[in-house]
Amino acid sequence: MELDVPENEPEFEDRTPAEGTGRKRGRKRRRPRPRWFVVTVGVIGALLGIIVATPLTVGLRVWYQARQDERPRSDAIIVLGAAQYNGVPQATLKWRLQHALDLYQHGVAPRIVTVGGKAPGDNFTEGDSGRRWLIRQGGLPADKVISVPVGRDTLQSLKAVGAEFKRLGLRSGVIVTDPWHELRAKRMASDNGIDPAGSPTRSGPSVQTRDTQFHYIVRETGGYLSYVLFGKSVHTPEETIKGVVPDNTGTPSTPPSR
C-alpha cells in the first residue's frame, strides 16, 4: 500500500554537528586584547591606587599619632620652637612650654631642651625665649633647661638637637609640639639619633576648630611625604614667624572649653 507525501510538507532532517558549528561561526568573535595592553592598564591602575592610597594612609597616621600621649621615662623633654615676640613666647609656644613643664613636674625627664632659631630682624631666638620663660615663669633651675637656638624649620632644629644629644650622651626624648606635627617630628628625630616619644599639646591655635585641624592634617600629610620622599622639610607655619599679636601675659591663659 503506497502513501503519497504532499510536496509542500517540510522535510525533517537530522542536524549534524557541522551545521550547528557553521551557525556559531557566523557570529563575530571578540578578539583577545594584546598582552602589552593588559599589562599597561594593570600598571597604570596600580600606580593610581598607590597615588590615592598613600596620602590617605599617611593622613590617618598623622591623625592617629596626634591622639597619642606617650610619656616614657626619658633623658629629656624636647620643646619644638614657635613664635616669640621680642623674647616673649606667643600662644603656640606658650602652650608647648607649659605642657613640657607639666611633664617635667611629673618626672618624665630630668631636663627640658628648648629649640628654635630666629627670623631675620628678630633680636631673640625661639630656643632662648623658651628657656627664659621656663626659668622665670616656670621656676625651673637654670641647669635643668638647655637651649638649642638653631633652625627655622623642624628638620634644621632636630638635626641640631641630635648633635647636642650626642655631645651630652643623651639618647631618648619626649617631643612636645602640636598634635598634627608629632608624626613628622618623631620621624626626623629618629633619623637624627634620638629615640623619640610624642606628647602633644591639647590647646592652642592648631586645635581650635575642625576646619583648622583638617588644614593641619592635610599640611602635615604633605610635609611628611616631602620629607620621606625628598628629604626636605616644609617651611615654618606662618603663625610661628611674623604677624602674631604680641602677648605679654607671660603664662598661658585658661583654654576655652570645648
URURCOR-V715873 format. One line per field, one symbol per residue. psi: psi as a letter, one per 20 degrees, with the letter a starting at -180 (. if undefined). Layout:
# URURCOR-V715873
psi=???
This chain:
# URURCOR-V715873
psi=pqpppqhjpqqoqppqhhgghhghhhqpqppqqqhhgggghgggggghgghghghgggghhggghhjqnplqprhqpooqqaqqoliopagghghgggghgggghjkhqiqppqqpbqqpiqiqqhghggggghgghijqqhiipppnlqpjrgggghghhghhgghikqgqqopoaqgiigggggghghikjpoqrpnrqjrrhijgrhggggghggghghgghggghikqpqqpqhijfrjqppokhhqqrpqqq.
